[in-house]
């Protein structure tokens, strides 16, 4: 169970890095605006991670809010995702 906690937390913490890398790869000369806020916790009872991210730029707009919790009773989580793409 301990190994599962580590894998889930590592995977969840790598999400902001993947989002940031994708945004840098698609950068344009037109400015864009973004917001990112996240947090995590690890303790004797389990582990959890939460991320809120929003972006508005030349390629479109998106919003993501999600969380994952792992504890003695199992794994739970949820997310909300919305996006619009106006590049055609």
Order of alpha helices (4+ residues) and beta strands (2+ residues): alpha-beta-beta-beta-beta
